[in-house]
Amino acid sequence: MIYRGKCHCGAVAFEVEAPERIECAECNCSICTMSGNLHLIVPKSRFRLVRGESELTTYTFNTGVARHLFCKTCGIKAFYIPRSNPDGYSVNVGCLEPPPREIVIEKFDGQNWEQHAHTLAHLSREA
């Protein structure tokens, strides 16, 4: 099904194709813990930016592979390109409207990223 999402102020909006039952990851790395992001990782082909490309700003750190995209106005990271899946997007489930009816949250040990990143690689592959 198609979910719609946006940042808090609405300047950035997107659509994402995902199952009705959302399986997402809760990561314990420093940036995810601080931002409370719930990751729905999808292939790039299942994500569409509807508006707001010019309203996004990018933050990178460490290897620079992950591109953390934030709304310049409200500061919300509604989606980003994750280091684990540079061929896809990680959508913040909290930014979907209306919220999915069923959400399954799996814990992901991002504090030990190098040991566990391979467990996410399949999520951005085309089915």
N, C-alpha and C positions, 0 to 999 in steps of 0.2 A: 504494500500500500504506500501511498505518498503522504508523508508528514510535512507539515510546514513549520518553520521555526524563524525566530528573529532574536535580535539583541533586545535589551531592555527598552531602549528609546525607539526602536523600530526602524532606525536608519539602515540596518543591515537585515536582509531577509533571505531565506533559502528554502529549498525543498529537498527532501531526501527520501529515497525509496528504501523501505525496510519492511520486515515482516510485522504482522500485527502484534505479535509477542516480541518485545524488545529484549535482547540480551546485551547487556552493557558491562563495562569494566569500571571498577572503582580502584584507582591507582593510589599508592601511598608514597609516590615520589614527592619531592618538595613543592613543585609548582602545582601539581594536582591536589595535594593536601590543602594548600593555601587557597586554591580557587574552588574546591569542591566539585570539580568536573566529573561527570559520569559519561564515559566514552562509548559511543556507538560508532564503530569503525566500519566504513563502507568503501567499496571501490569508487574511484573518481566518477565513473559513468553513472553512479546512482545518486550523485549530488549535483545540485544546480543552484548557483547564486542567482537570486531573483533581483535583488537591488543592493546597492551600497558598496560596490567594489572600491570606490574612491573614499569611502568612510572608514576603511580598514587600515590599521597600522600593524606592523610586524615586529615581534620580539623573538630573538634567537639567543641561545646560550650553548655552552659546552661544545658539541660537535657542529652546531649550526644547521643540522639536517632538519630538525623539527621547525616548522614555521608557525609560531603562535600568533594568530590573527585576532586583533581586538578592535572593537568599535571605538573610533576616536572620540565619540561623544560620551557614551555611557561606560566604556571600559569593559564590556562583557565579551568574553571569548565564547562565541556561539559554536564555532567550529575551528579546526586547525589541521595542518598537515603534520601527522605524527612521525617521529623518528622511526618507530617500529614499522610504520606502513606509509612510506613516502609516496607510494602509488595510490593512496586513498585519502580519505578525510576522516577525522574523528569529530563527530557531532556531539555537542553537549546536550544530553537528553533533557536537562532542565530547561532548555530553550525551545522545546517542541510545544506547539499549541494546536489543539488541546493536547494535554499529556497522554502518552500511550496508556491504554487500559491495563496492560500487563507488562511489568518491567521485572526482569530477572537481573540481579546485580551480582557479578562475580568479582571477587577480590583479585587484584593484580599487584604483585610485589615489584613495584617500580623502584624501590630503594635499592634493589639488586637487579637492575635493569638488564645488565649484560647476561645474566644467567637465565632470564625469563622472557626476553623480547621475542624469541623465536616462536613462542606460544601464541602470538598475535598475528603473525605473518599471513596466515590463511584468510583473515577477515577482509582484506582489501583485494583479494583475488576474485576475478569474475567466476561465477558459478557455471 
